Amino acid sequence: MQALLLAGGKGIRLRPFTYLMPKPMLPVGDMPLLEVIVRQLAEHGVDHIILALNYKAKLIQDYFGAGRRYGVDISYFMEKEYLGTAGCIAHLEEELDDDFIVMNADILADLDFNAFFKHHVDARAHVSMVVRSLDIDLEYGVVELSEPGDSITTVREKPTFSYYINTGIYGLNRLVANHIERGRPTQMTDLINLTIESGERVVPYEFKGYWIDVGRCEDYETVNREVQQLGFLNRIVGK
């Protein structure tokens, strides 16, 4: 099983922490965030990891090397220019398996990656997306108007809206690279929409476990607090 980890961002929202080190190397518990992810993927049967790097790439390369101490082969793709969250895939066609996992390198989730990947392959999907439900409580009353808006039809006091959100974890078939122009910045959401428009199979995989996107300073503080309280690291990396 193969995974592509997107670890090239500058982590602007996590400054000042990321002035000195790239976001994936920020410590969570007693190890860098990216090491948690690498160990977790290895525990779940991933044997080859490609790290897509840009910002302060050498720090990451020097730390992980060829990946032998984690029981995986680690290779690197260096983004010389910004390619977005999916643009590097067009440059990796020869290295990628027929199906592979793609994941943002600033996410912690106690996902069973092996079960997710099996679901992706069994579904014969071009893209599988791990999704989770999110309830948003609005602090205000919601007013619905008639057309052309000359009367009020409904008032709901502080309603809750439910959505499915993108967790930043995907299963991809290598054929989706056909939708990406080499060298052109492409976001994963753009790639997924292009895949849908082409009539190819895009499926959800609902996940209800622990998940956090470590994108902001408050998220970083939260994850360091929660991983200790929940015993998260012990559980996901088999320590």
KAJO-V123094 format. One line per field, one symbol per residue. phi: phi as a letter, one per 40 degrees, with the letter a starting at -180 (. if undefined). burial: # if it has 24 or more other C-alpha atoms within 12 Angstrom, else .. A space follows every 50 residues. Layout:
phi = ???
burial = ???
This chain:
phi = .bbbbcbbccgdcbccdcccacdccccbgbacdccdccccccccgcbbbb bcbacfccccccccfcgccbgbcbbbbcccacbgcbcccccbdccccdba cbaccbbbaccccccccccdcccfccbbbcbacbcbcccbcbbbbcccgc acbabbcfcbbbbbbccgbbbbcdcccccbcdgcdbccccccccccccgc cbbcbcbbccaaccbbdcccccccccccccgccdccbgc
burial = ###########..#...#..#########..################### #######..##..#..#..#.########..############..##### ##############.##.###...########.................. ...............############.##....#####.##.##..... #######...#####....#..##..#....##..##..
